[in-house]
Amino acid sequence: MRIKTKEVQAISLNNNQVKTSQINWDILTQASTISASRLEAQAQQLFQKGDLSGSIPLLEAAIKNYAAQGDDYAQIRALRNLGLVYLKLGKWQKSEDILNNCLNLIQQISNNQTTAQLTASVLEVKGQLLLSIGQAEAALNTWKEASKIYQEIENYLGLTRSNINQSQALQALGLYSQALKQLEIARENLQDQPDTIIKAKTLQSLGDVMRGIGQVEASQTVLESSLAIAENLQAPEEIAIILISLGNTAILLENPEAANLFYQEAIEKSPVAEIKIQAMLNQLNLFVEQKQDFAATELVKNIDNLLNQLPISQIAIYVRINLAQSLIELRKIVLANDNNQPLYSTLKIADYLVKAVQQARNLADTRAESYALGNLGKLYEHNQQWNEAKDLTEKALNLAQSINAADIVYQWKWQLGRILTAQENKDEAIVAYSQAVETIRTLRSDIVAVSSELKFDFRDSVEPIYRELVELLLQPSESGKTDTISQENLRQARKIIEALQLAELDNFFRNACLDAQPVEIDLVDKNAAIFYTIVLEYRLAVILAIPEKPLVYYTTNISKQEVDSTVQSLQDALTKPQKRIFVENYWEPAQKIYNWLINPIDKQLEANKIKTLVFVLEGSLRNVPLASLYDGEKYLAENYNVAIAPSLELIDPQPLARKKLEILSMGITEGRQGFPPLPNVRKELEDIQNQTSSEILLNESFTEEEANTEVVNTTYQVIHIATHGEFSSNIEDTFILTWDEKINVEELRNMIRSGTQQTRPIELLVLSACRTAAGDNRATLGLAGIAVRAGARSTIASLWYVSDEATAVLMKNLYQELTNPEITKAEALRRAQEQILKDAQTGIINPEFQHPYFWSTFILVGNWL
């Protein structure tokens, strides 16, 4: 786990800079003769050096002196600072009591601007306390109250700090877009102000949020601006924090060398032990990821030396936990290299975690204790000491449940499920896994937040839970027969596959924005069969749902690696010109996948008069143009309609009303923004207009503004966009090209749902010249993302670029079929594809077009009716 900057960022005791002199270690014995302000200054100095406990008696003495002098304002200020110290030590109750005392004292003195200032500063600390104990929403409301006060007294520095604080709470709630908005406001307010530390902090926080939502290049730019300000102000602490943020961003930019340099510079420049050790831990994590065991070994020694200097605090606890996590992974590398060093022994790693548990108990920090115990359980799990692992995991789970820490409850439930599986206790393991998945469902927005910090971390921390549960549910009995799997297990497995689809889309959007409702297939289409596929490590599992019939389950014993390599062979045979010359190169992998998915149940499909095959796919199978699967004689499109559902729960089961199609067609024929021209787009749009009632926005008329105006003024059932675009597994790299810019998923959604469309969804969105990103094996996630987020009931789009001549022919066929009210959208697409195949075979059109490359690229996503 890479530590986020905000977790160990030092907090200033006062709003103003305090100059301190050399500490007099006999100061407590002289407290009666030393001014209270000097005691505060000494406490500040100890705080900044990390001696939190040492600052407490100094502050208490200062508070006593202020009370004796009758200086209410100074007494409250010092009390607030004492509350902050206890907060940093993890002594939540003590901190809360002190802060509540501050607020009570404030009410007893005259109400003026100074009182308001004190109230807001206490609320700032109280918000930090609430966020620390997992009450993000309460923290947000507290900081909003502080903001209101700062606004009223025109303290814009305090207001900016409060905006930064609110952004942290919003991130904890998974609301990254709102966090971004808060920080953009703060940046705008500071735009014309002189460079200050608060300005640098604002930009650093903004850069962190941008990284969190996938705007990685923008994150780097903003962080560099923040660094320039901090360096100009010669603020070493802030410089080190920004360098760590830049290192984290460099990781996502796939530049580990730069990340290492940033971390190393932060280590060298930080004057604060906590920040220095944070940079070291991030650097260690990098070394572990790159399997640099020697460099990691040397770094661990340095971390050990610094760790012993840290006082007991929440920071010290999590440092030990994070260090133990890295060492568990590093130990695997060392052992794999036959280099069994004592540094990585179980006892050495356990010692870090045991000390973390002890310190957490001393601070009464239940959350930290749970986290330390759970990781100790994980260590025993790795050592296959199942009983000890189970006992520790259950203790960690009970602690997490006692404080409603759902974000770690799901992790310990998952861990317990793994341990029970290893102990061959299948039934209890299924219960534990199911509870983990249910907890994730209630935590959808928070899971987005925790999984957006690192690239594809979702695939390590969330996705495996679903897969492992499905594997347990579909585990055959000792006889090895798949027909022994109960209908209840099949129904639950299907539900888990649906949940995985939703979780992955949530992660793509970096926001839990999907409103899903279960849909019964019998109510959608009695002539459709739904295929749920899941690629497990050593088998490909398929659950088939046919209306009014029991679920069917079948499996093929092949490895995930073989599935992926077969899909890659199919893609190469389609898209590489030298292989595309001979269609036979395509038939072999296409038939192999057909045999996995269709062949085992083709007789049942025929017996039940199935016309449409709907696939809920995952993994590399999403990249397969299913209409062109080959049975040895015919393509699938010659026998069945085909549709893709990102999740059946996202299907709006309404058929397309086609008495009179109103279509808005938009496109670009000329080369723009580095993309080549599409000369056949004009003919494509004119053919649509000749067959339907269509409005055309072409070239310079196709802008986001023009499209918004058109949609506001007229209600369209179909929006057809013929332009370049790309689908990627990264939402920021998924876009549609307009005449003057690239618009992203959210902008496309806003564009097609303008005006009256907000109450009536688009029936069909057609993207006729887009493609999935080359080299991105999860790029179809972006296609599914556009299909879902655009708010259209159905989307037709392409998996790869194809000649715009072939596309124009296919689109002409498609709209001819769509005018027929007797057939579904899936049937219309199938007929359009089959017509190209027949016309190419008979020479009516270019004979090359009979190759699946030219007609199977287009897929229907969503409602197929």
DABELRA-V831525 format. One record per backbone hydrogen bond with DSSP energy under -0.5 kcal/mol. CO is the residue of the C=O (numbers start at 1). NH is the residue of the N-H. E is the energy in kcal/mol with one decimal. If there is no record, write none. Layout:
CO,NH,E
CO,NH,E
This chain:
4,7,-1.6
5,8,-1.2
5,9,-0.5
17,19,-0.5
23,25,-0.7
24,27,-1.9
26,29,-0.8
26,30,-0.8
27,30,-0.7
28,31,-1.1
30,33,-1.9
30,34,-1.0
35,39,-1.8
36,40,-2.2
37,41,-2.0
38,42,-2.5
39,43,-2.3
40,44,-2.5
41,45,-2.0
42,46,-2.2
43,47,-2.6
44,48,-2.5
45,49,-1.3
46,51,-2.4
47,50,-1.4
50,52,-1.7
51,55,-1.0
52,55,-0.8
52,56,-0.7
53,56,-0.8
53,57,-0.6
54,58,-0.6
55,59,-2.2
56,60,-2.6
57,61,-2.1
58,62,-2.3
59,63,-2.8
60,64,-2.1
61,65,-2.3
62,66,-2.9
63,67,-2.4
64,68,-2.1
65,69,-2.0
66,70,-0.8
66,71,-2.3
67,70,-0.7
70,72,-1.4
71,75,-2.1
72,76,-2.5
73,77,-2.3
74,78,-2.6
75,79,-2.3
76,80,-2.8
77,81,-2.0
78,82,-2.0
79,83,-2.6
80,84,-1.7
81,85,-2.0
82,86,-2.3
83,87,-1.7
84,88,-2.5
85,89,-1.7
86,91,-2.4
87,90,-1.3
88,314,-1.0
90,92,-1.5
91,95,-2.2
92,96,-2.9
93,97,-2.6
94,98,-2.0
95,99,-2.5
96,100,-2.5
97,101,-1.9
98,102,-2.2
99,103,-2.1
100,104,-2.1
101,105,-2.5
102,106,-2.2
103,107,-1.4
104,108,-0.6
105,108,-1.0
106,109,-1.4
110,112,-0.7
112,116,-2.3
113,117,-2.5
114,118,-2.5
115,119,-2.6
116,120,-2.5
117,121,-2.2
118,122,-2.3
119,123,-2.4
120,124,-2.0
121,125,-1.4
122,126,-2.6
123,127,-2.5
124,128,-1.6
125,129,-2.2
126,130,-2.6
127,131,-2.4
128,132,-2.1
129,133,-1.5
130,135,-2.9
131,134,-1.5
134,136,-1.1
135,139,-2.3
136,140,-2.5
137,141,-2.2
138,142,-2.2
139,143,-2.5
140,144,-2.0
141,145,-1.8
142,146,-1.9
143,147,-2.4
144,148,-2.1
145,149,-1.7
146,150,-2.6
147,151,-2.5
148,152,-2.1
149,153,-2.2
150,155,-2.5
151,154,-0.8
154,156,-1.1
155,159,-2.0
156,160,-2.0
157,161,-2.2
158,162,-2.2
159,163,-1.9
160,164,-2.1
161,165,-2.5
162,166,-2.8
163,167,-1.9
164,168,-1.4
165,169,-1.8
166,170,-2.5
167,171,-2.1
168,172,-2.1
169,173,-1.4
170,175,-2.8
171,174,-1.7
174,176,-1.4
175,179,-2.1
176,180,-2.7
177,181,-1.8
178,182,-2.3
179,183,-2.1
180,184,-2.3
181,185,-2.1
182,186,-2.1
183,187,-2.7
184,188,-2.4
185,189,-2.4
186,190,-1.4
187,191,-0.7
188,191,-0.8
190,193,-1.4
196,200,-1.9
197,201,-2.8
198,202,-2.2
199,203,-2.1
200,204,-2.3
201,205,-2.7
202,206,-2.5
203,207,-2.6
204,208,-1.9
205,209,-2.2
206,210,-2.6
207,211,-2.0
208,212,-1.9
209,213,-1.6
210,215,-2.4
211,214,-1.4
214,216,-1.9
215,219,-2.2
216,220,-2.1
217,221,-2.0
218,222,-2.5
219,223,-2.5
220,224,-2.1
221,225,-1.7
222,226,-2.2
223,227,-2.5
224,228,-2.1
225,229,-1.7
226,230,-2.3
227,231,-2.8
228,232,-2.0
229,233,-1.9
230,235,-2.1
231,234,-0.8
234,236,-0.7
235,239,-2.5
236,240,-2.3
237,241,-1.8
238,242,-2.4
239,243,-2.3
240,244,-1.8
241,245,-1.8
242,246,-2.7
243,247,-2.2
244,248,-2.2
245,249,-2.2
246,250,-2.5
247,251,-1.6
248,252,-1.2
249,253,-1.5
250,255,-2.6
251,254,-1.6
255,259,-2.1
256,260,-2.5
257,261,-1.9
258,262,-2.4
259,263,-2.6
260,264,-2.6
261,265,-2.4
262,266,-2.2
263,267,-2.2
264,268,-2.1
265,269,-2.1
266,270,-2.0
272,276,-2.4
273,277,-2.6
274,278,-1.5
275,279,-2.2
276,280,-1.9
277,281,-2.4
278,282,-2.2
279,283,-2.3
280,284,-2.7
281,285,-2.5
282,286,-1.8
283,287,-2.3
284,288,-2.6
285,289,-2.4
286,290,-1.9
287,292,-2.9
288,291,-1.4
291,293,-1.4
292,296,-2.3
293,297,-2.3
294,298,-2.0
295,299,-2.0
296,300,-2.3
297,301,-1.3
298,302,-1.3
299,303,-2.5
300,304,-2.7
301,305,-1.9
302,306,-2.0
303,307,-3.0
304,308,-1.6
306,309,-1.3
306,310,-0.5
307,310,-1.4
313,317,-1.8
314,318,-2.2
315,319,-2.2
316,320,-1.8
317,321,-2.0
318,322,-2.8
319,323,-2.5
320,324,-2.4
321,325,-2.3
322,326,-2.1
323,327,-2.3
324,328,-2.2
325,329,-1.6
326,330,-2.8
327,331,-2.8
328,332,-1.1
329,333,-1.3
330,334,-2.6
331,335,-2.7
332,336,-2.1
333,337,-1.5
334,339,-2.6
335,338,-1.6
339,341,-1.5
341,344,-1.7
342,345,-2.0
345,349,-2.1
346,350,-3.1
347,351,-1.9
348,352,-1.2
349,353,-1.5
350,354,-3.1
351,355,-2.2
352,356,-1.9
353,357,-2.5
354,358,-2.5
355,359,-2.7
356,360,-2.4
357,361,-2.2
358,362,-2.2
359,363,-1.8
360,365,-2.9
361,364,-0.9
364,366,-1.1
365,369,-2.2
366,370,-2.6
367,371,-2.3
368,372,-2.4
369,373,-2.7
370,374,-2.7
371,375,-1.8
372,376,-1.9
373,377,-2.3
374,378,-1.9
375,379,-1.9
376,380,-2.0
377,381,-2.0
378,382,-2.4
379,383,-1.4
380,385,-2.6
381,384,-1.6
384,386,-1.3
385,389,-2.5
386,390,-2.7
387,391,-2.3
388,392,-2.4
389,393,-2.3
390,394,-2.4
391,395,-1.8
392,396,-2.5
393,397,-2.5
394,398,-2.5
395,399,-2.0
396,400,-2.4
397,401,-2.6
398,402,-1.8
399,403,-0.9
400,403,-0.7
400,405,-2.8
401,404,-1.2
404,406,-1.7
405,408,-1.7
405,409,-1.9
406,410,-1.9
408,412,-2.0
409,413,-2.5
410,414,-2.2
411,415,-2.4
412,416,-2.6
413,417,-2.3
414,418,-2.2
415,419,-2.2
416,420,-2.7
417,421,-2.0
418,422,-2.3
419,423,-1.6
420,425,-3.0
421,424,-1.9
424,426,-0.9
425,429,-2.0
426,430,-2.5
427,431,-1.7
428,432,-2.4
429,433,-2.8
430,434,-2.7
431,435,-2.2
432,436,-1.9
433,437,-2.4
434,438,-2.3
435,439,-2.2
436,440,-2.1
437,441,-2.2
438,442,-1.8
439,443,-0.9
440,443,-0.6
441,444,-1.0
443,447,-2.8
444,448,-1.6
445,449,-1.5
446,450,-2.5
447,451,-1.9
448,452,-0.6
449,452,-0.8
451,458,-0.5
454,457,-1.9
456,459,-1.5
457,460,-1.7
457,461,-2.5
458,462,-1.9
458,463,-2.5
462,465,-1.4
462,466,-0.9
463,466,-0.6
463,467,-1.8
464,468,-2.9
465,469,-1.9
466,470,-2.5
467,471,-2.5
468,472,-1.8
469,473,-2.6
470,474,-2.2
472,475,-1.4
474,476,-0.5
477,480,-2.1
481,477,-0.7
481,484,-1.3
482,485,-1.7
486,490,-2.0
487,491,-2.7
488,492,-2.4
489,493,-2.6
490,494,-2.4
491,495,-2.1
492,496,-2.2
493,497,-2.3
494,498,-2.1
495,499,-2.2
496,500,-2.3
497,501,-1.9
498,502,-2.0
499,503,-2.5
500,504,-2.4
501,505,-2.0
502,506,-2.6
503,507,-2.2
504,508,-2.0
505,509,-2.5
506,510,-1.1
506,511,-1.6
511,513,-2.0
514,516,-0.9
520,523,-1.2
520,524,-0.7
521,524,-1.2
521,525,-2.2
525,528,-1.4
527,611,-2.9
527,612,-2.1
528,547,-0.7
529,531,-0.5
529,614,-3.0
530,532,-0.6
530,545,-2.7
531,533,-0.6
531,616,-3.3
532,543,-2.6
534,536,-0.9
534,541,-2.4
537,560,-2.2
539,536,-2.4
539,541,-0.6
540,556,-2.0
541,534,-2.2
542,554,-2.1
543,532,-2.9
544,546,-0.6
544,552,-2.6
545,530,-2.4
546,549,-1.8
552,544,-3.3
554,542,-2.3
556,540,-2.6
556,558,-1.9
559,563,-2.0
560,564,-2.7
561,565,-2.4
562,566,-2.3
563,567,-2.3
564,568,-2.2
565,569,-2.1
566,570,-2.2
567,571,-2.4
568,572,-2.6
569,573,-2.2
570,574,-1.1
571,575,-2.8
572,576,-2.2
575,577,-0.7
576,579,-1.4
576,580,-2.1
577,581,-0.8
579,582,-0.9
581,583,-0.6
582,585,-1.6
583,586,-1.2
583,587,-1.8
584,588,-1.3
585,589,-0.6
586,590,-2.1
587,591,-2.7
588,592,-1.9
589,593,-2.2
590,594,-1.8
590,630,-0.6
591,595,-2.4
592,596,-1.2
593,597,-2.3
594,598,-2.6
594,599,-2.0
595,600,-0.5
598,601,-1.9
598,602,-0.5
599,602,-1.0
601,605,-2.1
602,606,-1.9
603,607,-2.5
604,608,-1.9
605,610,-2.5
606,609,-1.4
611,641,-2.9
612,529,-2.5
612,614,-0.6
613,643,-2.2
614,531,-3.3
614,616,-0.5
615,617,-0.8
615,645,-2.4
616,533,-2.0
618,621,-0.9
619,622,-1.6
620,623,-2.0
621,624,-1.7
624,626,-1.5
625,628,-2.1
626,629,-2.0
627,637,-2.6
629,636,-2.0
634,631,-2.4
635,638,-1.6
636,639,-1.9
636,640,-2.8
641,613,-3.0
643,615,-2.4
644,646,-0.5
644,862,-3.0
647,650,-1.9
648,651,-1.5
649,517,-2.1
651,653,-0.8
652,654,-2.7
655,657,-0.5
656,658,-0.7
661,663,-0.6
661,693,-1.2
662,717,-2.0
662,718,-2.0
663,665,-0.6
663,695,-2.4
664,720,-2.9
665,697,-2.7
666,722,-3.3
667,699,-2.4
669,678,-1.9
672,675,-2.7
675,672,-0.7
678,681,-1.9
679,682,-0.5
680,684,-2.3
681,685,-2.7
682,686,-2.3
683,687,-2.7
684,688,-1.6
685,689,-2.1
686,690,-2.1
687,691,-1.1
688,691,-0.5
688,692,-1.6
692,694,-1.0
693,663,-2.6
695,665,-3.4
696,698,-0.5
697,667,-2.0
698,701,-2.0
699,702,-2.4
701,703,-1.5
702,739,-2.7
703,707,-2.5
704,708,-2.4
705,709,-2.1
706,710,-2.3
707,711,-2.5
708,712,-2.1
709,713,-1.6
710,714,-1.5
714,716,-0.7
717,763,-1.6
717,764,-1.8
718,664,-2.4
719,721,-0.5
719,766,-2.8
720,666,-3.0
720,722,-0.5
721,723,-0.8
721,768,-2.2
722,668,-1.8
724,737,-2.8
725,771,-1.0
726,735,-1.7
727,773,-2.9
729,731,-0.6
730,733,-1.7
731,734,-1.2
733,735,-0.6
734,745,-0.5
735,726,-2.1
736,738,-0.5
736,743,-3.0
741,738,-3.2
743,736,-2.4
744,748,-2.5
745,749,-2.3
746,750,-2.3
747,751,-2.2
748,752,-2.3
749,753,-1.0
751,754,-0.8
754,757,-2.1
755,758,-1.6
756,759,-1.5
756,760,-0.5
762,793,-2.8
763,794,-0.7
764,719,-2.3
765,767,-0.5
765,796,-2.7
766,721,-3.5
766,768,-0.6
767,798,-0.5
769,725,-0.6
771,727,-2.6
773,776,-1.5
775,777,-0.7
776,779,-1.8
778,781,-1.8
779,782,-1.8
779,783,-0.9
780,784,-2.5
781,785,-2.4
782,786,-2.5
783,787,-2.4
784,788,-2.4
785,789,-3.1
786,790,-2.2
788,791,-1.1
793,863,-2.7
794,765,-2.3
795,797,-0.5
795,861,-3.4
796,767,-3.1
797,859,-2.9
799,772,-1.5
803,807,-2.0
804,808,-2.1
805,809,-1.7
806,810,-2.5
807,811,-2.8
808,812,-1.9
809,813,-2.1
810,814,-2.6
811,815,-2.3
812,816,-1.5
813,817,-1.9
814,818,-2.3
815,819,-1.0
817,820,-1.9
819,821,-0.8
820,823,-1.2
824,828,-2.2
825,829,-2.3
826,830,-2.3
827,831,-2.7
828,832,-2.1
829,833,-2.3
830,834,-2.9
831,835,-2.3
832,836,-1.5
833,837,-2.0
834,838,-2.5
835,839,-2.9
836,840,-2.5
837,841,-1.9
838,842,-1.9
839,843,-0.5
839,844,-1.8
839,845,-1.3
846,849,-2.1
847,850,-1.5
848,851,-1.9
851,854,-2.1
851,855,-0.7
852,856,-2.6
855,858,-0.5
857,799,-1.7
859,797,-1.9
859,861,-0.6
860,644,-3.2
861,795,-2.4
864,826,-2.0
865,656,-0.6
